[in-house]
Amino acid sequence: MKKQENMYVSLQLDKDVTSGELMINIQFDRNAPNFFTNKNTISWCPTSEELNFINEAYGVLTKAKHHKQDHIDKPHVQETESEEPIRNADEKEILNRVFEKKRPAFNQ
């Protein structure tokens, strides 16, 4: 914790045991000029540097969670020119051709 930068907090990355998700823990310096303790009360008046630091960390973590979720929801499939997906209309046409070839010729 560097006092010359008005930073009196440190961040720790942990994994929640219940959900398995990553979370950020904020650790405070009890001797910091912006950290106060009275009988049953703990107060913290964050500096702008501390707020920026915490917001940036949460932004990175949130972006990583969304990226991970997008990757799970929409797996990246690389298509080549020869592997075009079959459209519904094409699928029906292909099935009709297959069935026509396999039907016995009754009208002969």
DODRENLUM-319172 format. One record per residue (C-alpha): x, y, z; residue number from 0; residue in one letter. Coordinates in Angstrom, 1 decimal. Example, Ala and Ser with C-alpha at 12.3 -4.5 7.8 and 13.67 -1.06 7.14 Angstrom:
<pts>
east	north	up	nr	rest
12.3	-4.5	7.8	0	A
13.7	-1.1	7.1	1	S
</pts>
This chain:
<pts>
east	north	up	nr	rest
0.0	0.0	0.0	0	M
1.6	3.2	-1.2	1	K
0.7	6.3	0.7	2	K
2.4	8.6	-1.8	3	Q
-0.3	7.7	-4.3	4	E
-3.3	8.1	-1.9	5	N
-3.8	4.3	-2.1	6	M
-4.5	2.7	1.3	7	Y
-6.2	-0.4	0.0	8	V
-5.1	-3.6	-1.6	9	S
-7.2	-6.0	-3.7	10	L
-7.2	-9.8	-3.5	11	Q
-8.7	-12.1	-6.0	12	L
-10.5	-15.1	-4.4	13	D
-12.9	-17.8	-5.5	14	K
-16.3	-18.1	-3.7	15	D
-16.6	-21.6	-2.3	16	V
-20.3	-21.7	-2.7	17	T
-20.7	-20.4	-6.3	18	S
-17.2	-21.1	-7.6	19	G
-17.1	-17.6	-9.1	20	E
-14.2	-15.2	-8.8	21	L
-14.6	-12.3	-6.4	22	M
-12.5	-9.3	-5.3	23	I
-11.8	-8.7	-1.6	24	N
-10.8	-5.2	-0.5	25	I
-8.2	-5.1	2.3	26	Q
-7.9	-1.8	4.3	27	F
-4.9	-0.3	6.0	28	D
-6.1	0.4	9.6	29	R
-3.5	3.1	9.9	30	N
-4.7	5.0	6.8	31	A
-5.8	8.5	7.2	32	P
-9.1	7.7	5.5	33	N
-10.0	4.7	7.7	34	F
-11.7	5.2	11.0	35	F
-12.9	2.9	13.8	36	T
-15.2	3.9	16.6	37	N
-16.7	1.5	19.1	38	K
-19.0	-0.5	16.8	39	N
-18.5	1.5	13.6	40	T
-15.9	1.2	10.9	41	I
-15.8	4.1	8.3	42	S
-13.8	4.5	5.1	43	W
-13.6	7.6	3.0	44	C
-12.1	6.3	-0.2	45	P
-9.7	8.5	-2.2	46	T
-10.4	9.0	-5.9	47	S
-7.3	6.9	-6.6	48	E
-8.7	4.0	-4.5	49	E
-12.1	4.3	-6.2	50	L
-10.6	4.2	-9.6	51	N
-8.4	1.2	-8.7	52	F
-11.4	-0.7	-7.3	53	I
-13.7	0.2	-10.3	54	N
-11.0	-0.8	-12.8	55	E
-10.6	-4.2	-11.0	56	A
-14.3	-4.8	-11.0	57	Y
-14.6	-3.8	-14.6	58	G
-11.9	-6.3	-15.6	59	V
-13.6	-9.1	-13.5	60	L
-17.0	-8.3	-15.0	61	T
-15.6	-8.2	-18.5	62	K
-14.0	-11.6	-17.9	63	A
-17.2	-13.1	-16.6	64	K
-19.2	-11.8	-19.6	65	H
-16.5	-13.1	-22.0	66	H
-16.6	-16.5	-20.3	67	K
-20.4	-16.6	-20.4	68	Q
-20.5	-15.6	-24.1	69	D
-17.9	-18.3	-24.8	70	H
-20.0	-20.9	-23.0	71	I
-23.3	-19.8	-24.6	72	D
-21.9	-19.3	-28.1	73	K
-19.0	-21.6	-28.8	74	P
-16.8	-20.4	-31.6	75	H
-17.3	-22.6	-34.6	76	V
-15.0	-22.0	-37.5	77	Q
-16.8	-22.6	-40.8	78	E
-14.9	-23.3	-44.0	79	T
-16.3	-22.8	-47.5	80	E
-16.9	-26.6	-47.9	81	S
-18.8	-26.8	-44.6	82	E
-21.7	-24.5	-45.1	83	E
-24.6	-25.1	-42.7	84	P
-27.6	-26.8	-44.3	85	I
-30.7	-24.6	-44.5	86	R
-34.1	-26.0	-43.7	87	N
-35.2	-25.9	-47.3	88	A
-32.0	-27.7	-48.4	89	D
-32.5	-30.4	-45.8	90	E
-36.1	-31.2	-47.1	91	K
-34.8	-31.3	-50.6	92	E
-32.0	-33.7	-49.7	93	I
-34.4	-36.0	-47.8	94	L
-36.8	-36.1	-50.7	95	N
-34.0	-37.1	-53.1	96	R
-32.8	-39.8	-50.7	97	V
-36.4	-41.2	-50.3	98	F
-37.0	-41.1	-54.1	99	E
-33.9	-43.2	-54.8	100	K
-35.0	-45.8	-52.1	101	K
-38.7	-46.1	-53.1	102	R
-39.5	-49.2	-55.2	103	P
-40.8	-48.4	-58.6	104	A
-44.5	-49.4	-58.6	105	F
-45.4	-47.7	-61.8	106	N
-43.1	-49.8	-64.1	107	Q
</pts>
